Amino acid sequence: MLPDNIIPFDQPKSDNRYPALPMKSELVYKAAEIIDDPQKLINLVSKRVRQLNSGRAPLIPTVPSMGAADIALTEIIEGKIKIQELPAEQA
């Protein structure tokens, strides 16, 4: 029985294919060795997580315990996705 001051409510279920699990720190460190600019790494992981959550298929084999950020970081570590630098006149 819950105390009177606690109101139970159901959490809305996420429709993301990949659960919002915390990133594994060793993956962050390994990816940071490849992309040394933290802002670029954050932007790349963020964009890839959005793609994965919107239905894009992972480029690596996955296991159920991997979140979308883990998948994105592993793809960076394995060289499956990279940052493409734009020429100066397009930037």
C-alpha positions, 0 to 999 in steps of 0.5 A: 500500500502506498502512502497517501502523499504518493500518487501512482501513475503509469509512465508513457512507453517510449516508441523508440526501438532502442531503450534509453540506457546510459552510455557505457563510458569505455565506448565514449573514451574509445570514440573520443580517441577517434574524434578528438573534438568533443562537440563534433563527437556529441553532434555525430552521436546525437544525429545517429541516435535520432536516425536509429530511433526513427527506424534506420538499421544499425550498421553493426550487430547489436544485443538487446542491452545496447542503447542507441548511443552505444550503437552509435559509439560502436559504429564510430569506433568500428569506422562505420560512420565518420564525419565528412568535412565540408570544403570552406566555401560550403561551410 
